[in-house]
Amino acid sequence: MSDSITDPGSPKETQDSDQTRTAIADAIAKRVVPPQPEEEEERRFALERDIRQEFRRLVDPGIARGTSPATLEATLKVCVSSSPRG
């Protein structure tokens, strides 16, 4: 047999595998860029879009039509203060 073939269970093969895994993990870590604050804000804004759309649909035809401005303002304050982010 040739000396250039490494036994799959040998310490050298294990060490080479560990170094390869470490090199791959390092390369991945270098490519991953943490999101910038403005990107995070845009992502959150996009995720909450459906909630905002539903709220607009409720407010416009259900509350605003035929309601006095004072009542509408009070109603919207209650809606905003009871929201998860309020």
Buried (B, 14 or more C-beta within 10 A) or exposed (E): EEEEEEEEEEEEEEEEEEEEEEEEEEEEEEEEEEEEEEEEEEEEEEEEEEEEEEBEEEBEEEBEEEEEEEEBEEBBEEBEEEEEEE
